Amino acid sequence: MLLLLVLASVSGQAHANQWNSIDQLVTASGDIRDTFDMGIKRIAGLGSLAATGEIHTTDGMLDTDAAITEQKRVAYNAALEAVQADIFSKTAAEYFTEQADNKAVDFDNAVNAFVSAATPVIMATEISVRSSEAQLSGDNAVAKELQQVINNDPAYILTTTEVVYNDSLTTVELRAEQYATAVAIRDNQQFVDNFQSQADAFGLDFIDASDLVLSRFGNDAPEIDYPAAHVSFLNAAMTLTQDVTANFTATTELVESWGEADSFYTTGPTADQCFFATEVQRNDPGHPCYIPS
């Protein structure tokens, strides 16, 4: 059930999205821009030629193509007024599609930040691989090579690294749940229809909606004691809320199971046994990481 939290009464009217005024403004402002461009170009040319003593042959060239005509002035001003008077709107379906797209980008950016923060940890992972190889070989020469690698770059994990890395994990989890919430609403037609019908009833337009927010068991909205998605509206003290309890299915076990099959994991430094393979190993036909040339 869609719960509508009304904190203050508002009034309004749902409107259709109109683009004729934008098309009109594009044409009219383009005419002004092209006229301005011609003026700049001809002034530049006149100055350059004047400096060499050359006199232009066409009298009044700036008063013709480079001048703003009454027709262009009127058309431009009328286009501005048309845009000012027009009403632009966004449906619930458009809003949630846009939110899902934006949240996907936010999640990707968070993952990239995690990868960047993990650079020292990746080096520690390589040390883990090399130290295990040295242990299994029982060969002092292999151990010596490991020692040399550490001497060249100890790859200590500093306190700042710890903080940045752990913070990046927190951000990834937050962005993932925001992304999932947007997709959960976008892909459930009943949810979308509920949001739209309630917005219409109270004169709300999703073009004025703020970012979609997930509340876990009332932590962001004390009035709610279940997982819910919230959409607030700018300039209106009103919030639409959708129960998303049914979408809380991604257990830790399920997350790990899906993760094990994802290329982000399978091609990563902990799952790919050849991630740290040396050039010698990749060129060795007897090595598991051999890559035929």
C-alpha positions as CSV (number, residue, x, y, z in Angstrom):
1,M,0.0,0.0,0.0
2,L,1.2,3.5,-0.8
3,L,1.4,5.7,2.3
4,L,1.0,9.4,1.7
5,L,2.6,11.5,4.4
6,V,1.0,15.0,4.3
7,L,2.8,17.5,6.4
8,A,1.0,20.5,5.0
9,S,-1.8,21.1,2.5
10,V,-0.7,22.1,-1.0
11,S,-2.6,22.7,-4.2
12,G,-1.7,22.3,-7.8
13,Q,-2.5,20.8,-11.1
14,A,-0.8,18.1,-13.2
15,H,0.2,19.3,-16.6
16,A,1.4,17.8,-19.8
17,N,4.9,18.3,-21.0
18,Q,5.1,20.9,-23.8
19,W,8.1,21.4,-26.0
20,N,6.9,23.7,-28.7
21,S,8.1,26.8,-26.8
22,I,11.6,25.2,-26.5
23,D,11.7,24.5,-30.2
24,Q,10.6,28.1,-30.8
25,L,13.4,29.5,-28.5
26,V,16.0,27.3,-30.1
27,T,15.2,28.8,-33.5
28,A,14.9,32.4,-32.4
29,S,18.0,32.4,-30.1
30,G,19.9,30.6,-32.9
31,D,19.1,33.5,-35.3
32,I,20.4,36.0,-32.8
33,R,23.5,33.9,-32.1
34,D,24.2,33.6,-35.9
35,T,23.8,37.3,-36.4
36,F,26.1,38.0,-33.4
37,D,28.6,35.6,-34.8
38,M,28.6,37.3,-38.2
39,G,29.2,40.7,-36.4
40,I,32.2,39.4,-34.5
41,K,33.7,37.8,-37.6
42,R,33.3,40.9,-39.7
43,I,34.6,43.2,-37.0
44,A,37.7,40.9,-36.6
45,G,38.2,40.9,-40.4
46,L,37.8,44.7,-40.7
47,G,40.4,45.3,-37.9
48,S,42.9,42.9,-39.5
49,L,42.5,44.4,-42.9
50,A,42.5,48.0,-41.6
51,A,45.9,47.3,-40.0
52,T,47.3,46.5,-43.5
53,G,45.7,49.6,-45.1
54,E,43.0,47.6,-47.0
55,I,39.6,49.3,-47.3
56,H,36.5,47.1,-47.4
57,T,34.6,47.3,-50.7
58,T,31.1,46.8,-49.4
59,D,29.6,49.8,-47.6
60,G,27.3,49.0,-44.7
61,M,28.2,45.3,-44.3
62,L,27.8,45.5,-40.6
63,D,24.3,47.1,-41.0
64,T,23.0,44.2,-43.0
65,D,23.8,40.6,-42.1
66,A,25.4,41.5,-38.7
67,A,22.5,43.7,-37.5
68,I,19.6,42.5,-35.4
69,T,16.4,43.1,-37.3
70,E,13.1,44.0,-35.8
71,Q,11.7,40.6,-36.9
72,K,14.5,38.7,-35.1
73,R,14.1,40.9,-32.0
74,V,10.4,40.3,-31.8
75,A,10.7,36.6,-32.5
76,Y,13.3,36.1,-29.7
77,N,11.4,38.0,-27.1
78,A,8.2,36.2,-28.0
79,A,10.1,32.9,-27.6
80,L,11.3,33.9,-24.2
81,E,7.8,34.7,-23.1
82,A,6.5,31.4,-24.4
83,V,9.0,29.5,-22.3
84,Q,8.2,31.6,-19.3
85,A,4.5,30.8,-19.7
86,D,4.9,27.1,-20.5
87,I,4.5,24.3,-18.0
88,F,6.9,21.4,-18.0
89,S,6.2,18.2,-16.1
90,K,7.6,14.7,-15.5
91,T,5.7,11.5,-14.9
92,A,6.4,9.0,-12.2
93,A,7.6,6.6,-14.9
94,E,10.0,9.1,-16.2
95,Y,11.2,10.1,-12.8
96,F,12.0,6.5,-11.6
97,T,13.7,5.6,-14.9
98,E,15.9,8.7,-14.5
99,Q,16.5,7.9,-10.8
100,A,17.6,4.3,-11.7
101,D,19.9,5.6,-14.4
102,N,21.4,8.2,-12.0
103,K,21.8,5.7,-9.2
104,A,23.6,3.3,-11.5
105,V,26.1,6.0,-12.3
106,D,26.5,6.8,-8.6
107,F,27.2,3.1,-7.9
108,D,29.7,2.8,-10.7
109,N,31.5,5.9,-9.4
110,A,31.6,4.4,-5.9
111,V,33.0,1.2,-7.2
112,N,35.7,3.1,-9.0
113,A,36.5,5.0,-5.8
114,F,36.8,1.6,-4.0
115,V,39.2,0.3,-6.7
116,S,41.3,3.4,-6.3
117,A,41.3,3.1,-2.5
118,A,42.2,-0.6,-2.8
119,T,45.5,-0.1,-4.6
120,P,47.7,-0.7,-1.4
121,V,45.4,-3.6,-0.5
122,I,46.0,-5.1,-4.0
123,M,49.7,-4.9,-3.4
124,A,49.2,-6.7,0.0
125,T,47.3,-9.4,-1.9
126,E,50.2,-9.8,-4.3
127,I,52.5,-10.2,-1.3
128,S,50.2,-12.8,0.0
129,V,50.4,-14.8,-3.3
130,R,54.2,-14.5,-3.5
131,S,54.7,-15.4,0.2
132,S,52.5,-18.5,-0.3
133,E,54.5,-19.5,-3.3
134,A,57.8,-19.1,-1.4
135,Q,56.4,-21.1,1.5
136,L,55.3,-24.0,-0.8
137,S,58.5,-24.0,-2.7
138,G,60.8,-24.2,0.3
139,D,63.3,-22.6,-2.0
140,N,65.6,-19.9,-0.5
141,A,66.0,-18.3,-3.9
142,V,62.2,-17.8,-4.2
143,A,62.2,-16.4,-0.6
144,K,65.0,-14.1,-1.6
145,E,63.0,-12.8,-4.6
146,L,60.1,-12.1,-2.2
147,Q,62.4,-10.2,0.1
148,Q,63.7,-8.1,-2.8
149,V,60.1,-7.2,-3.8
150,I,59.4,-6.1,-0.3
151,N,62.6,-4.1,0.0
152,N,61.9,-2.3,-3.3
153,D,58.4,-1.4,-2.1
154,P,57.3,-2.5,1.4
155,A,53.7,-1.5,0.5
156,Y,52.8,-0.8,4.1
157,I,49.1,-0.2,4.8
158,L,48.9,3.2,6.5
159,T,46.2,4.5,8.8
160,T,45.0,6.8,6.0
161,T,44.7,3.9,3.7
162,E,42.7,2.0,6.3
163,V,40.3,5.0,6.7
164,V,39.9,5.7,2.9
165,Y,39.4,2.0,2.1
166,N,36.8,1.4,4.8
167,D,34.9,4.6,3.9
168,S,34.8,3.5,0.2
169,L,33.2,0.2,1.3
170,T,30.5,2.2,3.2
171,T,29.8,4.3,0.2
172,V,29.5,1.4,-2.2
173,E,27.0,-0.3,0.1
174,L,24.9,2.9,0.3
175,R,25.0,3.5,-3.4
176,A,24.0,-0.1,-4.1
177,E,20.9,0.1,-1.9
178,Q,19.9,3.4,-3.5
179,Y,20.4,1.9,-7.0
180,A,18.4,-1.2,-6.0
181,T,15.6,0.9,-4.5
182,A,15.2,2.9,-7.7
183,V,15.2,-0.2,-9.9
184,A,12.7,-1.9,-7.5
185,I,10.2,1.0,-8.0
186,R,10.9,1.4,-11.7
187,D,10.3,-2.2,-12.5
188,N,7.1,-2.6,-10.5
189,Q,4.3,-1.0,-12.5
190,Q,1.9,-1.1,-9.6
191,F,4.4,1.0,-7.5
192,V,4.8,3.5,-10.4
193,D,1.0,3.8,-10.9
194,N,0.5,4.3,-7.2
195,F,3.0,7.1,-7.0
196,Q,1.5,8.7,-10.1
197,S,-2.1,8.5,-8.9
198,Q,-1.3,10.0,-5.5
199,A,0.8,12.8,-7.1
200,D,-2.1,13.6,-9.4
201,A,-4.6,13.7,-6.5
202,F,-2.5,16.3,-4.7
203,G,-1.4,18.3,-7.7
204,L,2.2,17.2,-7.5
205,D,4.6,16.9,-10.4
206,F,7.6,14.6,-10.4
207,I,9.7,17.4,-12.1
208,D,9.7,18.9,-8.6
209,A,10.6,15.7,-6.8
210,S,13.9,15.4,-4.9
211,D,16.1,12.3,-5.0
212,L,14.6,9.0,-4.1
213,V,15.6,7.9,-0.5
214,L,15.5,4.5,1.2
215,S,14.5,4.4,4.9
216,R,15.5,1.2,6.7
217,F,13.0,0.6,9.4
218,G,12.3,4.2,10.2
219,N,15.9,5.3,10.6
220,D,15.2,8.3,8.2
221,A,11.4,8.6,9.0
222,P,10.3,7.9,12.5
223,E,6.7,7.6,11.3
224,I,7.6,4.5,9.3
225,D,8.4,1.2,11.0
226,Y,9.1,-0.8,7.8
227,P,11.6,-0.5,4.9
228,A,10.2,2.3,2.6
229,A,11.2,4.4,-0.4
230,H,10.5,8.1,0.0
231,V,10.0,10.8,-2.6
232,S,9.8,14.4,-1.3
233,F,8.7,17.3,-3.4
234,L,10.4,20.7,-3.6
235,N,8.3,23.7,-2.4
236,A,5.7,21.3,-1.0
237,A,5.8,19.8,2.5
238,M,4.7,16.5,1.3
239,T,6.3,13.0,1.0
240,L,5.1,9.9,-0.9
241,T,6.3,6.7,0.7
242,Q,6.2,3.1,-0.7
243,D,6.7,0.0,1.3
244,V,9.5,-2.1,-0.2
245,T,9.7,-4.8,2.4
246,A,9.1,-7.4,-0.3
247,N,12.3,-6.4,-2.1
248,F,14.5,-7.0,1.0
249,T,15.7,-10.4,-0.3
250,A,19.4,-10.0,-0.9
251,T,20.9,-11.8,2.1
252,T,24.6,-11.8,2.7
253,E,24.7,-15.4,1.4
254,L,22.9,-14.4,-1.8
255,V,25.2,-11.4,-2.3
256,E,28.3,-13.6,-2.0
257,S,26.8,-16.2,-4.3
258,W,26.0,-13.7,-7.1
259,G,29.3,-12.0,-6.5
260,E,31.2,-15.3,-7.1
261,A,29.8,-15.4,-10.6
262,D,30.3,-11.7,-11.5
263,S,33.3,-10.7,-13.6
264,F,34.2,-7.9,-11.2
265,Y,35.1,-10.7,-8.8
266,T,36.3,-13.5,-11.1
267,T,38.8,-11.2,-12.9
268,G,39.9,-9.5,-9.7
269,P,43.2,-10.0,-7.7
270,T,41.8,-12.5,-5.2
271,A,39.9,-14.8,-7.5
272,D,42.0,-14.8,-10.7
273,Q,45.0,-17.0,-10.0
274,C,46.8,-15.4,-12.9
275,F,46.2,-11.8,-11.8
276,F,49.8,-11.5,-10.5
277,A,51.4,-13.8,-13.0
278,T,54.8,-12.7,-14.2
279,E,55.8,-12.3,-17.8
280,V,58.0,-15.4,-17.4
281,Q,55.1,-17.4,-16.1
282,R,52.8,-16.3,-18.9
283,N,55.4,-17.3,-21.5
284,D,56.0,-20.7,-19.8
285,P,53.9,-23.5,-21.6
286,G,54.1,-25.5,-18.5
287,H,52.6,-22.8,-16.3
288,P,48.8,-22.6,-15.6
289,C,48.9,-18.9,-16.6
290,Y,50.6,-19.6,-19.9
291,I,49.3,-17.4,-22.8
292,P,50.1,-18.7,-26.2
293,S,51.6,-16.1,-28.5
